């Protein structure tokens, strides 16, 4: 029986991956560099790790800190009018709240982004813990962020169900000894989700399966 449901954010609760990708593309155009969606998914990690990789790979004449600041500005600008909850999210949150599940967010995003996005779609109050890239030393696919979240929730890892949209997130959840439902992001739906306990089409399928696993 699960006590806690832990949500990834980008791609799982809100379709922000395309906005993150475009923010990087726009930022790197200022340096005269071409950056594609394929590059985004190839280098995908926490923003800090991604910016470090990009600066090295593209030999940018700037620091990763400056690139991150620029990316953050572009991302925030792109949020206006483009932020929508994923199908079934609001209904799922209401049902989980009614049943008394603990809920948390464990995201590779920065805490400022997490708070901005959750507040914008009015769901921040559903969650007792917000774990971000700054919460742990190693990001996904390392299990650190999920172990950190379970500790903060005061539950055992095996009492947690994780909802993820990306293979690296699934690896992180399983590495933490948690059950994981994958709702694959459209951009990487052909990725390796074999480690997931269930592979779903949308968040609408989550609630009926909670008692079956």
N, C-alpha and C positions, 0 to 999 in steps of 0.2 A: 504493500500500500504506500503510495507516494504521500509525502508530507509537503513537498515543495516543488513548484514548477519554475524552472529557470529559463528565461527567454534571452536568446541573442536578439540584437536590435536591428542592425542594418540588413535589409533583405528579408528578415523573418517577420518583424512587426511592421516595418515601414519600407517602402521601396526606395531606399536612399542610395543603393550601390551605383545606380546610373548617375546620380548627382555627385557622389564622391569622385567617380571616374571623370566626369566632365570638369570638375573642379581642378583635377590634376592636369587634364588636357589644356585648360585655359591658363593655368599657372605656368606651364612649361612653354606655352606659346610666347610668353614674355621673354623667355631666354632663347627664342628661335629654335626650340626643340620640338620634334614631332613625338607625340605620345598617343598610343592607341588603346582601345578597350582590351586587346590581347595583352598589351604590356601591363595594364592595370591588374588583370587577373594573374599574370605570371609573377608579378612582384607583390601580390596582395599580402598584407601583414598589418600590424598596427601602423598608424600614420607616422609615428616616429621611426619605426623600422623601414617603412616604405621610402620616406624622405631620404634616409641615409643611403639606401640602395640606389635610388634615382640619382642623387648627387654623384655617387661613384660611377655608376654605369654611363650616365650621359656627360660626365666630366663637367658639371655645372660650375660656373664661377660664382658660387655662393655657398652658404652653409645650409645644412639640413634644417636648422632652426628657422632661417629666413624663408626657406621653401615651405615649411610647415605653416608659418604665419600667413603666407600668400595663399596657400591652399585653403586654409581655414576661412579667410575672407571671401574667397570665391565660392566656397561651399555654403556659407551663411547667406550670401546673396541669392544663390540658386534655390534655397529653401522656400522663398516667398512664392506662395501659390502653387507649389509643386509637391507638397507633403500630404500623403494620404495613407491611412492605416491599411494594412493588408486585409484581404477578404476574410471575414470571420473573426478578426481580432477582438473587436468590441464585445461581441456576444460571448466569446471564450473567456475574456477577462471577467465579465459579469458572473458567469456560471462558476468560475473558480473561486471568486470572492464569496459568493453565496455559500459554497461548500466548505469554506474555511481553509483553503490551501494557502500556504505561504507562497509569495511570488517575488521574484527578483529578476534583475537584468544583469547579464554578464556579457559585456560588449568590448570589442577591440577599439571602439571609438574613445575619444577623450571625454572626460566627465562633463565638460561644458557643453559638448555636442549632445550627449545623452540627455542632459537636463533640458536643453533647448528643444529637442525633438519631442520628448515625452510631454513636455508642457504644451507644445504647439498643438498636439492632437489630444490633449486633455486626458492623459492616462498615467501621469506620474504618480498619483496618489494610490494606485493599485499596488505599487511595489514598496517593500520594506527595505530592500537593499539595491543599490545601484553600483555595480562593480565595473570599472573602466580599465583602459590600458595602463593607467597610472597606478592601479591597485596592486599590480604584480610585476615581477621582474621580467618574466617570459610570457609572451603572448601566445595565442592559439597558433599551432596545434598542441603546444604544451598544455597540460591540464591545470596549470596554476590558478587561472581565473575562476574555474569551477570549484576547485577545492577551497579557494578563498571565500567564495560565495556561500558554500555549504557551512563553512566555519562560522561566518557572520550570521547565518540563519539559525545556527545551533541545531543542525540536523546532520545525519550521516549521509555520505555520498550516495549510498544505495537507496536512500529515501527520496532522491531527487530525480525528476524527469527534466531533461533539457530539450528545448525546441531550437533547432538550428537550420540554416539554409545552405551551408557551405561544407565541403569535405573536411577542411581544416578544423572547423568548429565541431564536427562530429567526432573527429579524432581526439580533440581536447576533452570532450564529454566522456567518451569511452575510456580515455586514459585516466580520468578521475573516478572510474568505476560507477558511472551513472548510466541510467537508461537514456536513450536519445531517439527522438522522432525527427526525421529530416523532412523539411519542406523545401526541396531544391530551388535555388534561385534560377530564374529562367536563363540567365547568361551562362550558368555552369551546370545545367541540368544533366549534362552528359558526364559529369565528374564521377569519381568513385565514392559512392555512398554506401558501400557494402557493409560498413561497420555499424550503420544505423540499425536500431531495433525495428523501426518501421519507416517506410518512405511514403509520404503523403502528398496529395495534390494541393491541399490548402489547410489553413488553420481550422477550418470548419470540421475537419475529420478528427481533431485531437480529442475533444471531450468524450465522445462515445467509446474511445479506446482506452481511457484511463484505467478502467477496472479490468481490462483484459490482458494486462501485461505485468 
